[in-house]
Amino acid sequence: MKRMLLILVASVLSYTASLGQWNSDPATNLVVWPEDESYYNTQMLVAPNGNIWLAAARPLTNLGVTISLQLIDSTGNLLFEEPLTVSEYKARTWVSVGDFLYVDSDGNAIITVTDCRNDPEAGEYGYESYTAYKVSQKGELLWGKEGVSLDGENTYDLVAAMRITQIADGSYIFAWMHNHKENTNMMSIKMQRVSADGEILWNPEETCLHDPAGKIAYMYPYIVDAGKNQVILLWAQGSNQDIYARKIDFDGTSVWSEDTRIYRSGWGSIPIWTLIDVKPSGDGGLIMSWNDDRFLTNIESAYLTYVKPNGEIGFMAGEDGQKLGYSGWRALSVRCNYDPKSDSFYAMWYECNSGQSWNRVVAQRVSKDGELLWGEEGLELKPMELTNYGYFSVQNGIDDEIAFFYMRNYAGSFGDVEAFVTTVNVNDTTARRESEFTKGTRVSEKAGLTTTPMIDGKFWVAKWTDGGRVEDEVKVDRLMMQRINNDFTLGNPNGDNAVEGVKAEANNFVALATLVDGEAMFAVDMPQTGAATLAIYNVNGALVATPFDGELAAGKRYIEWNANVPAGIYVATFTSAQGVQTVKLLVK
């Protein structure tokens, strides 16, 4: 297993926050971290009163990293004069896997840090452990300056993949993984319960998932509040990363008679945190989405599974999980959510050709019985284009809408990246709105889009990193945020900054690019299933290729042509019951 560590050279951080507010201009979003100071990873969560907690992993002056906090109100004001740093103990590493921020039911921030404070022989590179802090919205350290040590004085060569949740009695459940000093390949999962006032309630040795023989690894925990002072723990087990779940009572014991196996391997050495998304199912269970190539066809498919509160699998199609789409394209980066209004599960992902040069964005609605409610191929949010998509999230919207957030790279490489939200009426999928909420004249690299659930039924908040304008000689990462209102205006509401929604429409037959370099893609909108032929001719009328000849199902379809022909002008002819349509192509 690759260790996800980064040894960091420390630098001095000095920052004084200034008051600011959301900006309605999509080209000048709110900067929430100073441009001349470093950060390595950020997380954002919303409090019940609408304030937004922002946590950033930043360098320490003595070695390693710590976590600093900022609080932003619903109008975009930074509420701390300067970011609050919870700890400055020496730390040798930071990890991008897991959570270091959680927001509880009272709006407090729960912060976890890894450092060497519990290693009495800590030299330049000591062994580490997790410590948790509870921070009020006034900046008070409610568990004291030293916080709460989650594993006593035990330290490990690696601690990572922290997960946090709160249960009904107000206490908190923590789950994380660590390896052993004697055998760094042996991974175990520890769990701890801490009361609201910071009292340690469990012995983590008793709640630990580990193999005494040191042969089976337990990795990448996820925890979901299951109600009734219980949680569901999900984890990967063994070298093939089989996925299991266990319901755990408030005393740390297992509720189910046996663990539920969710998925039987298929990823090998690929870390599952890069592939799966885990969310509550709304009834005390959980859902998990992912993509895999279980039949080794080099064509990944999108899947969703539902674990009921009693441990049963809610639906299953094929060997493991409900397949979400049957288009035949590669399906990657599957994200999911549960919507209580429609009592349905939603997922989004991108589909691409074998070379990942042509991409589109797809969504699916799934009932709790596993029925695909948006057809076997799902709902196309963005058509197949020579572009790249990423950083997906699914959030609930107003009335009967679901919101899908994502980024698009217009340039096909670094530069010219913008962020979108598309909302879909779950009952009438043709009625949709779209906003490119970072669009402006400033062409820049952007990455790391994350979003909050809708706040007060009025708006979402998005966070991302802006890597600087493409033409700048020196590029500086800027951490930015924006308020997106449910009417698609930006910033604090006023009637002058509305952004019109855009309906997506498709032509009957189009070439998605008429300048072809190696491969071409065509979109066809078939009103009904029937015979169809796509033929390619040169300028002399000679047939050079027939990319498709057969029956084509109703709906929007894509046909790919590998243009292995001499450079020149070609004519693509599509023949169906609706007639003959042509388009000219220039092959480079």
VOGU-3710 file (C-alpha; in Angstrom, 3 decimals, decimal comma):
1> mkrmllilva> 0,000/0,000/0,000  1,320/3,418/-0,869  1,662/5,714/2,100  -0,173/8,949/1,448  2,279/11,179/3,264  3,906/14,453/2,415  6,856/15,690/4,453  6,550/19,436/4,498  9,026/22,261/4,916  7,497/24,764/7,314
11> svlsytaslg> 6,977/28,413/6,524  5,727/31,375/8,527  2,047/32,230/8,283  0,848/35,724/9,067  -2,655/36,749/8,120  -5,168/39,380/9,124  -8,634/38,790/7,765  -10,610/41,663/6,355  -14,339/41,944/6,157  -15,829/41,169/2,795
21> qwnsdpatnl> -19,095/40,100/1,250  -20,277/37,841/-1,551  -19,834/39,414/-4,965  -22,496/39,031/-7,630  -19,861/39,223/-10,392  -18,905/35,651/-11,440  -15,478/36,957/-12,470  -14,640/38,363/-8,994  -15,696/35,811/-6,389  -14,915/36,157/-2,689
31> vvwpedesyy> -11,286/35,388/-1,752  -11,253/33,709/1,682  -7,520/33,017/2,140  -4,620/35,450/1,589  -2,994/35,094/-1,808  0,558/35,228/-0,452  0,152/32,473/2,183  0,293/28,694/1,769  -2,342/26,057/2,428  -2,421/22,383/1,495
41> ntqmlvapng> -5,979/21,211/1,897  -9,274/22,862/2,851  -12,681/21,683/4,014  -15,967/23,574/4,328  -19,164/22,766/6,249  -22,261/24,759/7,141  -23,594/25,321/10,672  -27,318/25,162/11,536  -27,479/28,984/11,807  -26,187/29,402/8,235
51> niwlaaarpl> -22,597/30,321/9,091  -19,938/28,469/7,114  -16,875/26,934/8,771  -13,697/26,868/6,668  -10,725/24,776/7,840  -7,334/24,889/6,138  -4,275/22,706/6,650  -1,346/25,134/6,693  2,419/24,935/7,361  3,885/25,312/10,815
61> tnlgvtislq> 7,062/27,189/11,634  8,571/24,263/13,573  7,682/21,406/11,184  4,650/19,885/9,518  1,148/21,323/9,425  -1,733/22,362/11,625  -5,360/23,380/11,083  -6,567/26,989/11,029  -10,225/28,009/11,116  -12,285/30,830/9,642
71> lidstgnllf> -16,013/31,433/10,076  -18,030/33,160/7,342  -21,592/34,366/7,781  -24,406/34,034/5,258  -23,678/37,476/3,786  -19,997/36,708/3,193  -18,359/38,440/6,181  -15,261/36,805/7,685  -16,100/36,659/11,395  -12,638/36,000/12,845
81> eepltvseyk> -10,239/38,931/12,613  -7,599/36,364/11,655  -7,803/32,578/11,299  -7,831/30,654/14,558  -5,042/28,077/14,950  -5,966/25,234/17,301  -2,544/23,628/17,833  1,117/24,196/17,101  2,580/20,863/18,179  5,188/19,413/15,850
91> artwvsvgdf> 3,757/17,254/13,062  5,757/15,535/10,344  3,011/14,756/7,829  -0,347/15,642/6,419  -2,783/13,451/4,517  -5,465/14,319/1,993  -7,608/11,292/2,919  -10,387/11,790/5,447  -11,953/14,642/7,408  -10,372/17,152/9,774
101> lyvdsdgnai> -13,537/19,269/10,092  -16,982/18,359/11,406  -19,801/20,740/12,444  -22,135/19,596/15,209  -25,811/20,290/15,892  -24,944/23,397/17,942  -22,781/24,883/15,196  -19,443/24,115/16,887  -16,487/22,944/14,802  -14,840/19,625/15,692
111> itvtdcrndp> -11,226/19,655/14,494  -8,775/16,740/14,406  -5,015/17,180/14,087  -2,163/14,677/13,820  1,071/15,473/15,605  3,903/13,995/17,666  2,885/15,301/21,110  2,369/11,777/22,513  5,725/10,401/21,370  8,123/10,955/24,314
121> eageygyesy> 11,130/10,223/22,101  10,008/12,340/19,175  12,982/13,551/17,229  12,726/15,330/13,926  10,332/12,634/12,726  8,353/11,251/15,666  5,409/8,877/15,760  1,952/10,443/15,584  -1,572/10,292/16,988  -4,909/12,127/16,630
131> taykvsqkge> -6,105/14,913/18,941  -9,586/16,471/18,705  -10,667/20,040/19,528  -14,132/21,548/19,898  -14,338/25,203/18,830  -17,323/27,505/19,385  -18,412/30,173/16,897  -16,841/32,716/19,292  -13,475/31,000/18,826  -13,455/29,317/22,266
141> llwgkegvsl> -11,564/26,012/22,672  -14,343/24,163/24,518  -12,190/21,057/25,156  -9,259/23,120/26,364  -5,965/24,207/24,884  -4,690/20,613/24,743  -7,858/19,121/23,228  -8,738/15,432/23,652  -6,259/12,665/22,776  -8,368/10,079/20,939
151> dgentydlva> -6,054/7,095/21,496  -4,428/7,970/24,817  -0,654/7,939/24,614  -0,498/5,449/21,721  1,380/6,621/18,622  1,815/5,128/15,171  3,941/5,425/12,078  0,863/6,507/10,097  -2,578/7,763/11,132  -5,038/8,808/8,436
161> amritqiadg> -8,570/8,652/6,980  -10,345/10,271/9,952  -14,173/10,254/9,927  -16,435/12,016/12,425  -20,158/12,093/13,227  -22,428/13,077/16,132  -25,142/10,848/17,581  -28,428/11,732/19,270  -27,099/12,082/22,835  -24,665/14,785/21,673
171> syifawmhnh> -21,524/12,658/21,809  -19,182/12,183/18,862  -17,923/9,035/17,125  -14,458/9,095/15,542  -13,038/6,410/13,232  -9,593/6,368/11,624  -6,928/3,982/10,391  -3,338/3,473/11,501  -0,469/1,126/10,868  1,841/-0,587/13,331
181> kentnmmsik> 5,428/0,396/14,047  6,486/-3,244/13,880  4,641/-3,959/10,626  3,892/-0,828/8,598  1,856/-2,850/6,084  -0,616/-3,919/8,785  -3,490/-1,430/8,792  -6,142/-1,316/11,521  -9,202/0,859/12,198  -9,662/2,521/15,590
191> mqrvsadgei> -12,905/4,008/16,926  -13,539/6,385/19,798  -16,600/8,003/21,363  -16,247/11,367/23,111  -18,967/13,028/25,176  -20,185/16,557/24,458  -17,949/17,912/27,241  -14,843/16,028/26,064  -14,877/12,840/28,166  -13,365/9,704/26,585
201> lwnpeetclh> -16,088/6,985/26,597  -14,576/4,018/24,722  -11,414/1,976/24,907  -10,182/2,116/21,285  -8,404/-1,217/21,712  -11,798/-2,860/22,296  -13,449/-1,207/19,271  -10,468/-1,750/16,965  -10,824/-3,677/13,690  -7,570/-5,559/13,207
211> dpagkiaymy> -6,089/-8,923/12,330  -3,934/-10,307/15,171  -1,971/-12,311/12,615  -1,123/-9,141/10,714  -2,232/-10,512/7,343  -5,519/-8,672/6,705  -5,578/-4,893/6,334  -8,542/-2,787/7,487  -8,618/0,584/5,737  -10,579/3,711/4,777
221> pyivdagknq> -13,420/3,924/7,320  -16,635/5,863/6,708  -19,268/6,451/9,407  -22,932/7,424/9,066  -25,317/8,376/11,872  -27,938/5,616/11,989  -30,189/7,208/14,641  -30,991/5,766/18,080  -27,444/6,583/19,276  -26,004/4,177/16,717
231> villwaqgsn> -23,739/4,522/13,681  -22,909/2,422/10,633  -19,215/1,899/9,982  -18,120/1,085/6,419  -14,576/-0,020/5,573  -12,338/-1,797/3,054  -10,831/-5,126/4,036  -7,969/-7,169/2,576  -5,710/-6,655/-0,406  -8,673/-6,642/-2,820
241> qdiyarkidf> -10,512/-4,102/-0,656  -13,773/-5,954/-0,084  -16,340/-3,492/1,313  -18,118/-4,296/4,594  -20,511/-2,464/6,917  -21,299/-2,885/10,622  -23,867/-1,140/12,815  -22,339/-0,096/16,136  -24,285/0,677/19,315  -23,527/3,551/21,702
251> dgtsvwsedt> -21,383/1,194/23,841  -19,190/0,155/20,896  -20,726/-3,297/20,373  -22,078/-4,598/17,073  -25,866/-4,461/16,555  -26,159/-6,789/13,568  -25,512/-10,517/14,003  -22,870/-10,328/11,278  -21,186/-7,719/9,115  -22,775/-6,912/5,751
261> riyrsgwgsi> -20,583/-7,439/2,716  -21,375/-4,649/0,291  -18,933/-5,401/-2,491  -16,558/-8,268/-3,219  -13,351/-6,611/-4,455  -12,579/-5,397/-7,954  -10,251/-2,463/-7,273  -6,972/-4,134/-6,420  -4,412/-1,582/-5,281  -6,483/1,499/-6,249
271> piwtlidvkp> -7,458/3,262/-2,979  -11,231/3,129/-2,613  -11,445/6,733/-1,361  -10,702/7,797/-4,945  -13,648/5,738/-6,248  -16,535/5,672/-3,765  -19,006/8,128/-2,273  -20,890/7,290/0,949  -24,005/9,147/2,143  -26,904/8,576/4,599
281> sgdgglimsw> -29,970/6,982/3,038  -32,446/9,050/5,066  -33,807/6,148/7,095  -30,840/5,101/9,231  -29,056/3,206/6,457  -26,506/4,318/3,885  -25,872/4,448/0,152  -22,579/4,007/-1,658  -21,787/4,832/-5,287  -18,715/3,857/-7,303
291> nddrfltnie> -17,453/2,722/-10,696  -15,740/-0,553/-11,533  -14,727/-2,782/-14,435  -15,675/-6,068/-12,823  -15,662/-8,014/-16,097  -12,255/-6,660/-17,209  -13,603/-5,150/-20,426  -11,798/-1,794/-20,013  -15,286/-0,248/-19,850  -16,143/0,915/-16,338
301> sayltyvkpn> -19,785/1,133/-15,245  -21,489/3,276/-12,568  -23,077/1,524/-9,567  -25,113/2,343/-6,471  -25,940/0,169/-3,462  -28,301/0,721/-0,528  -27,750/-0,768/2,934  -30,958/-0,830/4,974  -30,981/-0,007/8,711  -31,192/-3,732/9,496
311> geigfmaged> -28,091/-4,547/7,438  -29,879/-5,985/4,413  -28,912/-4,885/0,911  -31,877/-2,937/-0,435  -31,395/-3,760/-4,082  -28,895/-5,514/-6,255  -28,654/-5,947/-10,009  -25,955/-8,241/-11,303  -23,314/-9,389/-8,851  -22,919/-6,321/-6,628
321> gqklgysgwr> -24,907/-3,087/-6,690  -27,412/-1,510/-9,065  -25,906/-0,532/-12,388  -26,902/3,064/-13,111  -26,517/3,332/-16,865  -26,270/1,127/-19,937  -24,884/3,456/-22,598  -21,733/1,404/-23,163  -19,395/4,350/-22,529  -16,845/4,392/-19,721
331> alsvrcnydp> -18,448/5,740/-16,505  -16,217/7,441/-13,899  -16,356/9,648/-10,751  -19,786/8,596/-9,461  -21,279/10,796/-6,713  -24,594/10,286/-4,897  -27,143/11,808/-2,514  -30,550/11,139/-0,954  -33,473/13,552/-1,413  -36,204/13,291/1,267
341> ksdsfyamwy> -38,790/15,225/-0,787  -38,884/12,610/-3,546  -37,648/9,771/-1,288  -35,157/8,809/-3,996  -31,434/8,394/-4,495  -29,574/10,482/-7,086  -26,194/9,973/-8,728  -24,054/11,797/-11,271  -20,916/10,801/-13,163  -19,127/11,450/-16,414
351> ecnsgqswnr> -18,987/9,123/-19,398  -16,203/9,060/-21,961  -14,794/7,144/-24,881  -11,863/4,773/-24,425  -9,287/7,546/-24,664  -11,230/9,888/-22,337  -11,071/12,703/-24,894  -14,841/12,869/-25,494  -16,854/13,370/-22,306  -20,390/14,002/-21,148
361> vvaqrvskdg> -22,138/14,356/-17,749  -24,955/11,965/-16,803  -27,361/11,729/-13,846  -29,729/9,042/-12,594  -32,637/8,838/-10,167  -33,069/5,513/-8,313  -36,011/4,403/-6,190  -35,485/2,598/-2,892  -36,452/-0,576/-4,750  -33,600/-0,055/-7,209
371> ellwgeegle> -35,685/1,075/-10,194  -33,880/3,376/-12,631  -36,388/6,246/-12,870  -34,553/8,212/-15,564  -34,245/5,382/-18,068  -31,524/2,810/-18,651  -29,021/5,376/-19,896  -29,796/8,067/-17,330  -30,319/11,777/-17,963  -27,715/13,654/-19,986
381> lkpmeltnyg> -26,783/16,895/-18,202  -24,010/17,906/-20,617  -23,623/16,428/-24,126  -20,576/14,580/-25,404  -17,843/17,100/-26,219  -14,072/17,369/-26,594  -13,688/18,621/-23,030  -13,144/17,404/-19,472  -15,467/17,410/-16,445  -14,822/16,791/-12,756
391> yfsvqngidd> -15,367/17,657/-9,080  -18,983/16,468/-8,958  -21,441/16,910/-6,093  -25,184/16,307/-5,807  -27,259/18,593/-3,546  -30,963/18,902/-2,837  -32,767/21,944/-4,213  -36,047/23,762/-3,773  -39,448/22,259/-4,553  -38,958/19,310/-6,908
401> eiaffymrny> -35,430/20,158/-8,032  -32,088/18,413/-7,597  -28,849/20,372/-8,072  -25,751/18,963/-9,801  -22,431/20,826/-9,415  -19,331/20,251/-11,554  -16,355/21,884/-13,259  -15,587/21,984/-16,959  -12,177/22,462/-18,578  -12,736/24,233/-21,878
411> agsfgdveaf> -9,050/24,119/-22,804  -8,683/20,333/-22,678  -5,541/20,827/-20,596  -4,567/23,369/-17,938  -6,437/26,656/-18,070  -9,923/28,008/-18,825  -11,793/26,029/-16,171  -15,258/27,111/-15,039  -17,790/25,863/-12,473  -21,438/25,000/-13,164
421> vttvnvndtt> -24,646/24,140/-11,379  -27,498/22,451/-13,219  -30,858/21,895/-11,539  -33,330/19,309/-12,786  -37,004/18,961/-11,982  -37,215/15,330/-10,869  -40,689/14,871/-12,368  -40,063/16,644/-15,684  -36,457/16,143/-16,678  -36,754/18,445/-19,682
431> arreseftkg> -37,261/21,443/-17,367  -33,759/22,325/-16,191  -31,721/25,412/-15,346  -28,003/25,961/-15,684  -25,570/28,558/-14,336  -21,866/28,954/-15,049  -21,250/30,673/-11,742  -17,527/31,418/-12,124  -17,697/32,687/-15,702  -15,939/35,951/-16,519
441> trvsekaglt> -13,300/37,516/-18,727  -10,565/36,200/-16,420  -9,393/32,880/-17,909  -7,812/30,821/-15,124  -7,093/27,336/-13,883  -9,517/26,150/-11,220  -9,847/22,924/-9,222  -11,224/21,369/-6,050  -14,883/22,409/-6,296  -16,904/21,482/-3,188
451> ttpmidgkfw> -20,390/22,623/-2,190  -22,604/22,820/0,884  -26,147/21,495/1,129  -28,759/24,178/0,552  -28,790/26,662/3,450  -32,201/27,723/4,820  -33,754/26,616/1,528  -32,287/29,755/-0,059  -28,739/29,199/-1,335  -25,709/26,947/-1,675
461> vakwtdggrv> -22,078/27,915/-1,083  -19,307/26,691/-3,368  -15,561/26,608/-2,660  -12,680/26,081/-5,079  -9,057/26,954/-5,769  -8,240/29,460/-8,494  -4,735/28,799/-9,817  -4,233/32,204/-11,393  -4,760/33,621/-14,840  -3,313/31,596/-17,673
471> edevkvdrlm> -1,295/34,556/-18,983  0,299/35,374/-15,614  4,015/34,577/-15,332  3,666/33,870/-11,605  0,550/31,943/-10,665  -0,777/32,103/-7,103  -3,476/29,800/-5,759  -6,449/31,746/-4,420  -9,059/30,052/-2,243  -12,435/31,354/-3,382
481> mqrinndftl> -16,086/30,960/-2,398  -19,402/32,031/-3,873  -23,034/32,124/-2,787  -25,392/30,676/-5,429  -29,014/31,546/-4,705  -31,823/29,178/-5,594  -32,972/31,569/-8,336  -29,442/31,367/-9,852  -28,458/34,869/-8,840  -25,047/35,176/-7,203
491> gnpngdnave> -24,024/36,914/-3,996  -26,370/38,592/-1,572  -29,823/38,784/-3,145  -30,780/41,807/-5,165  -32,919/42,004/-8,248  -30,184/43,311/-10,533  -27,858/40,312/-10,714  -30,089/37,552/-12,055  -28,529/34,914/-14,250  -30,926/33,437/-16,748
501> gvkaeannfv> -31,340/29,670/-16,768  -30,467/27,850/-19,963  -32,351/24,860/-21,341  -30,266/22,169/-22,965  -31,377/21,305/-26,485  -29,941/18,873/-29,041  -29,954/18,879/-32,821  -31,123/15,751/-34,633  -27,696/14,969/-36,158  -24,517/16,925/-35,494
511> alatlvdgea> -20,786/16,443/-35,545  -19,609/17,538/-32,124  -16,465/18,950/-33,729  -16,059/19,619/-37,432  -12,272/19,906/-37,160  -11,145/16,327/-36,573  -7,792/15,222/-35,190  -7,728/11,440/-34,864  -11,326/10,784/-33,810  -14,758/12,281/-34,435
521> mfavdmpqtg> -17,953/12,116/-32,415  -21,518/12,460/-33,725  -24,718/13,066/-31,734  -28,013/11,625/-32,993  -31,444/12,247/-31,477  -33,688/9,343/-32,544  -37,434/9,972/-32,050  -38,016/6,201/-32,134  -36,010/3,001/-32,387  -35,167/2,066/-35,949
531> aatlaiynvn> -32,586/1,215/-38,602  -29,841/3,771/-39,132  -26,567/4,115/-41,003  -23,682/6,522/-40,581  -21,375/6,595/-43,599  -18,280/8,703/-44,286  -17,406/9,801/-47,848  -14,442/11,677/-49,271  -14,851/14,729/-51,539  -14,947/12,442/-54,610
541> galvatpfdg> -17,971/10,595/-53,232  -16,101/7,384/-52,405  -17,177/5,534/-49,239  -14,266/5,456/-46,743  -15,919/4,217/-43,537  -19,219/3,039/-42,044  -19,012/3,729/-38,292  -22,542/2,458/-37,688  -25,022/0,283/-39,601  -27,841/-1,332/-37,628
551> elaagkryie> -30,701/-0,624/-35,268  -30,384/2,476/-33,090  -32,468/2,853/-29,938  -34,694/5,882/-29,365  -33,197/8,875/-27,594  -29,923/10,718/-27,801  -27,085/8,517/-29,072  -23,409/9,022/-29,807  -21,390/7,401/-32,570  -17,595/7,520/-32,618
561> wnanvpagiy> -15,411/7,385/-35,734  -11,676/6,782/-35,576  -10,649/8,981/-38,488  -7,672/6,965/-39,726  -7,786/8,604/-43,144  -5,638/11,124/-45,056  -6,099/14,784/-44,164  -8,831/16,534/-46,123  -12,557/17,258/-46,353  -15,075/14,465/-45,706
571> vatftsaqgv> -18,863/14,223/-45,632  -20,681/12,318/-42,869  -24,116/11,051/-43,947  -26,687/9,793/-41,447  -29,651/7,853/-42,846  -32,726/6,859/-40,831  -36,514/6,754/-41,110  -36,462/10,528/-40,716  -34,420/10,975/-43,890  -30,822/11,731/-44,815
581> qtvkllvk> -28,715/14,361/-43,034  -25,126/15,344/-43,764  -22,328/17,334/-42,200  -18,877/18,242/-43,512  -15,683/17,459/-41,599  -12,126/18,673/-41,974  -9,649/15,971/-40,940  -6,239/17,330/-39,927
//
